[in-house]
């Protein structure tokens, strides 16, 4: 059985990738990713590919790195849609429609 072990370096690299997610995205991606799946896919691809390159520089370029890339692409694509986030806020945090509309 294989155990899941993430060392400190990998954790820091993945954490840093969140910063360049925001820095690297274009204005078109920042504004259009919520309504256009192609823009969102391009943004998620660039984010996950850059993260993969970053972690590869530190030796995480095995199948583990590919799993990270696929996971980051899929989750980033879904989260940037905001539908899942809105659903969670509504169902889990019990935020009403009026409050939700004021957020977005």
C-alpha positions, 0 to 999 in steps of 0.5 A: 500500500502506498502512503500519501506524503507531501514534504515541506518543499512541495507544500510551499511550492503549491502554496506559492502557485496560488500567488502566481495564479493571480499575478499571471492571469490576464485581464481577459481571464480575470473578467471572462473566466466566470462566463466563458468556459474556454477562457476558464479552461485556458486560465486553468491550463496555464495555472496548472501547467506553470505549477507543474513546471515549478514543481518539476524544477524541484524534482517532482516530475514523476507520475506524482507531478502529473497527478498534481497537474490534473488535480489542479486543472480540474479543481481550478476549472470548477472553482473558477466557475463559482457555481460550486462555491455559490452552492456551498455558500448557500447550502453549507453557510446558509447564505441567502439569495439577497446576500449572495447577489451582493457578493457577486 
